[in-house]
């Protein structure tokens, strides 16, 4: 083990200097909004961290305890974790994850081999906005262009109430995804914290003055990250969400920004993002089950523990 590996220590949440931590996120590359202390506070049941103070590096560990089993997990509404402060998560950091966690299930931006975990590549979608809007629009699908060519009565505004967005989301999406009251409470808290910090914005589209679609975006560190949105029946008939994404692309075109669509395991949603010219970017899901063999045999136990 190298000297730098020996510097990695487990630090409890109440010992973490939030200003220091968030400064590490600020100077990290990639989609690290999920690693800000305020973001982790909003979405995680608990979180501690592996920290290398000497080299200004850290890795968050969201965790929960269910039925006496400690679990490292990827919280709802966060896509991935990453090493903050520079560099990439590697096997030395993975080996420092405490053995007290009998279930491990989280995602990071880099794939590792030769570790005791199941690793699966998944993707999210991104669109680089470093060219002018007209050029970016050439990458839109014919269907998207057709919808955008019929803007009669549709208006997009940077406005909307978080409470209204949550209610519409719960009605149109949340029930089908089996989101619990706790899930929705955490989502609302995250949105409100983002707005309070000046990095969260709600965009809404209207058809002849009636709300048709609404979406929440984080705008920070050269990245526009889509969190969640919802569309009314009227909005679906007019493609109202298309106009919101089009507005964000237009606003941030010819910049160093990246539009991060957040990604989805649902093929139809990923396909929707790609219609705006977005491309797949990989990240990796890590899973490990160290439960006693008797508990491993219990069908669905892992999913039950996470609820």
N, C-alpha and C positions, 0 to 999 in steps of 0.2 A: 504494500500500500504506500502510495506516494505521500509526501508531506502535505500537499494540498488536500488529499483525500482525508487526512487526519484532522484537517481544520473544519470539516463538516460536522455540525452539531445539531441535535434536535432542540428547538426552542419553543417554549409554550407561548400561546397567543398573548397573554398579558405581559410577556417580556419583549414583545416586538415593538420597536420604535417605528410608528406609522409614517413619520416624515421620511426617515431613512429608507424604509421599505418602498414607499411610493416613488422616491427619487430613483431607486433601482429600476422600477418599472418604466419610468420616463426615459431612461437611456437604454432600454432593451429593444432589440429588433423584433419584428413580427407582431402578430395579433395578441398582444399581452393585456388588453383591457380587462380580461377576466382575472388577472392577477393583482389588480389594485386592492389595497386593504379594504377600502370602502365597498368594492364589488364583492369580495369574499365575505365581508361582514353581512351583506344583504342576502346572499344566496346560500350560505353554508350553515349547517347546524352548528359545527365547530370547525376551527382550523388552527393548526400549528404550523411549524415550518422547519425545514432543514436550512441551516445558515452557515455560510463560510464568511465570517466577519472580516478576516484578514484580506480576502480577495473581493469583498463586496459582491457576493453571490448568494442567492437564496432560492428556495423552491417551496411553494405552499403545499400544505397537506390538509385538505378538507376531510373531515372524518365525522362519523356518527357511530353511536353504540346502540345496537338493537338486540334485544333478548340475550344480553351478555356477550355479544360478538362485536368487536371493534372493526370498523370498515373504513377504508380509504375510498372515497367515491368522487365522482364528477357531479357536482351539484347541478340541478336543473337550472337552465338559463345561462350556463357557462359551457363553452364548447371544449376548451382545452386548458391545461396548465402548462407553464413553461419555466425554465430556469431564468431568473431575472438578474440583471446586472451585467449581462454579456455571456458569450459562450453558449453551449448547448447542453442540455441534460444528457448525462451519459451513465454508463453502468456503475461508476463509482457512487454517483448520487442515488441510483436505484438501490444499490446494496445497503444504503444507509436508512432506507425506509424501516421503521421499527417492526420487529417480528411479532409484536403484540397485535398487529392488525392481521386478522385471519382471512379477511377478504380484501382484495385490492381490485379496484375497477375505475380507472381514470384515463384521460387522454392527454397526450403531449404532441408537440409539433415535430418530433424526430423519432425515427424508428430505430430500435436497438435489437441486436441479436445476442445470443449466448447469455441470456438471463432467464431466471426462473419465472417466466410469465408467458401467457398467451398474448401475442401481439397481432393485431389486425389493422390493416390500412383502411381508412375511410377518407372521404373527401368533403370539402366545403367549396363554395364557389366565390370567386373574386373577379372584379373588373378593374383594371388599372386605368386611371382617368387622366393620364399624362398627354392626351391629345385633345384637339378641339372637339366640340360637341358634334359637329356635322360628321367628322370622321368616326366618332364613337357610334353614331346612329347607323352608320353603314353596317355595323356588326349586329344590329337588331334583327330579329326574325321578321319574316313577311307578316306574320300575324300581329306582332307588336306594332310594326309600322302602320298596319291597317287600323288598329285601334286608336293609335295616337293621331292619325289623320282625321279622326272624327271627334274633335274636342268640344263640339257645340254644347254649351251649358255646363261644362266641367271646369272647375277652378280648384287649384291646389294652394293651400296656405300653410305656413308654419304656425300652426296653432292646434289646440285640442287639449282636453282635460284627461289626465291619466285615469281618473276614476271611470270616465266614459269609455276609454279605450279598453280597460280591464273588463267592464261589463259586456261590451260587444265581443271581446275575445272569448270570454267565458261562454257566452251564448252561442257563438258560431264555431268555435274551435275547441275550447277547453273541455267541453263535455265529451267530445269524440276522442280526445287524447287522455281521458280519465284523470285530468288534473284535479288534485285535491284542493281543499280550501287553503291549506298551508302553502301549496305551490303558488296559488294566485296571490296570497298575501305577500309572499317573498317577491313575486314579480312586481307587484304594485310598489313595494318598498324600494326595490332596485330602481324602478323608473323615477320615483320621487327623489331619491338620492342623486341620480344622474342630473336631474333638472336643477336641484339645489346647488350642485357643483358646477353647473354651467356647461356640462358636456353631453347632456341628454336633451333631445328635441323631439317633439311630436309634429308630424306632418299629416294633414287631413285633406281629402279631396271631396268636393261637393258636386252634386248634380242639381242644377237649378236651385241652389241654396240648401239642399238636403244632404246630410252627411251620407257619404257613400263608402268611404274607406278611411282608415287611419293607421299610421305606423309609427313606431318608436325607433329612433336612431341615436347611437352614440357617435359623437364627432370629436375625435381626439387623436393626437400623435399620427397625423397623416393618414388616418383611417376613418372611414364612415362605416360603422358596424350596425347592420339591421338586427334589432332584437326580436320584436314581435309586432304583428299587425292584425287587423280584422277588417272584413268587408261585409256590407249589408247586401241583401238580395238585389237591391237597386244597383249597388256598386258592382256586383258580379256581372250584371247584364250590360254594364257600360265599360267594363275593364278598368274600374276606378283605381285599383292598386297600381296598374301600369303607369298611370299619370304621376303617382307619387315617386316611384323609382325613376321615372324619366326626369322629374324635377330635380332630384338629388344628383343625377348624372349631369344634367345641364349646369347646375350650380357649381359643381366641383370639377368640371371639365378643364383641360389645359392646366392641371395642377399636379402636385406630387401625391395626391390622395389616391387611396384604394377603396373601392366600394366592396365591402365584405358582406355578402348576403347571409352570412351565418351558417349556411349549409343545412341540409336535411337528409335523413335516411329515406324519406319518402320520395320516390323517383319522380312523381308528378311535380313536386315542389322544386326539386333540383332542376328539372327540365324547364320550369318557369323562369328560374334565374338565368339559365343559359340562353334563353331567348333574348336577353339583353346583351349578349356577347360575353357573359361571364365564363370563366374556365375553372375546371376542377383544380384544387390544391389539396395535397394529402396531409393528413395528420394520423395519429396512431393510437389505438385503444389498447390499454394494458389490463389484463385480467389475471388474477391469481387467487386460488382457493386453497387455503392451508387448514381448513376445518378438519376435525377428526373424520375418519372415513364413514362412520355411522351417520354423521350429520350431512356429509356430502351426498348420501343416498336419498335424502329427503327431497322429493321432487319439488322444484320451484323454490327451494329454501332461500337461495341467494336473492331472488327477486322479492320474496316476502320480507326478508331482513331489511331491504333497502327502503321499504315503504314506511 
